[in-house]
Amino acid sequence: MNIQKTVLAASILAALASTSSYAQEEKQEKTQEEMMETINVSSRGLISYVSATGSKSDTPIIETPLSVSVLTEARIQDLGAVTVQDAIGYVAGLYNGPYGVDTRGDWAQIRGVAPVQYLDGLKSLFGNYNNVRVNPYSLGQIEVLKGPSSVLYGQGSTGGIINLVSKRPKAETEGQFWAQLGNYSRKQVAGDITGALNDDASLTGRFVGLYRDSDTQTDYVPDNSLVLNPSLSWHASEDTKITLIGNIQRNESGSSTQFFPWQGTLLPNEFDQIDSSTFVSEPGFDKYDTEQDALTAIVEHDINLDWRIKFAGRYSDSSADYNTMYGWPPVFGPDDRSVSRISSLYRADARTWTGDVQIHGNIVSGAIEHDVVFGVDYQDAYTDNDADRDTVTRTNQRNALDLYDPIYGQATDLPTEADLVDLPSLTTHQIGIYVQDNLRIHDKWLISAALRRDR
């Protein structure tokens, strides 16, 4: 009997110890759970699983038969990207430095080929050096499509496209203002405010503004910018939404690409390395000043639960004043210190109309579900690039510059506005009709088929 009592007491003690141990473990697990960081993943977070670039519809990326990478607004901010070229630097299969640091534009190569740039699903660059450089602060998302995409976007690049998505108005009131100081006398202020403009939030607005006064790593080359992006969304009804996005931008810069000789950069030179801040052009002459006024309209209408129509159109008017002078050929003279320079002058203008009308539908036929897109897109682009044609006569030793001890103000025969030649303008008309069908069979098989005709 005493033995049974002892065993019973031991069992009770063991049970109490087990209960206490379980309670302690449960308490530790709860503490660990409370200490663990919760990461919410959404299209507005660091990762987006949906992109309209790969199929012109809100198809999950995993179901898109093309390789698509998406950078959200939060991701762009976390990268501290100063330019679009900075932001796309970590995208797999993409190289963002084919020309190094260049103040004139954002350059990249996807699978070894330069991509085509789009803004809000519409082509944004026509011709050469006549558009402003888009500021990443005005973007809500960057979508990178890798590989051929002509079946949806027409003639372009086998490398792919980079689609920049503008910030859109939100019903929730949000706002921010910040100021920045940085290297090269960088001073920048920016603000972004959005919210409902009436009681029922049928009218929402957003205003994004940025002003920058800055130098660059290259002497005498500024990086000044003024960006104004007002936008307005009107929910005309439960089924119809109209969005207007404005862009007013003024950039003042120059040519940061200097075309140094290999000696003194990649190869050794008796006078050591060329300072990366060395300016090869002439102060007061060199510039790359661009301006743009553009308006984008996006209309979305749900016909019923299965069908909807979307229209996107943009008018853009941009221009560039481009004066440049650089070492050519990029080799030292007999003294291993000086390079000959060539100067040129360009005046470029571009006025473009672009549009894309899409009808989206969902059709169920037995075990097959069809997500179809019928569309018509068009481009009407006028470009006029006038240039100075006498650059060859200015390539001589009289305009040579010592890269180790540059003395400016001695260049002769610099081109002026009077030297501009009125070159023929170019007008491009394009219209394309396309259809795409994404088939889902038995919820197991995914097939994407498309046709397109361009003229």
LINLINDA-V721001 format. One record per helix or strand of 2 or more residues. SS is the DSSP state (~ for helix, > for strand). FROM is the first residue (numbers start at 0). TO is the last residue. Records with the same first field share a line. If there is no record, write none. Layout:
BEGIN
SS->FROM-TO, FROM-TO
END
This chain:
BEGIN
~->1-34, 60-62, 72-78, 83-89, 135-137, 149-152, 390-393, 416-418
>->49-50, 58-59, 66-71, 93-94, 108-109, 115-118, 121-122, 138-145, 159-165, 173-181, 185-195, 202-212, 223-233, 239-252, 286-301, 306-326, 337-364, 367-387, 395-401, 419-420, 425-440, 444-453
END
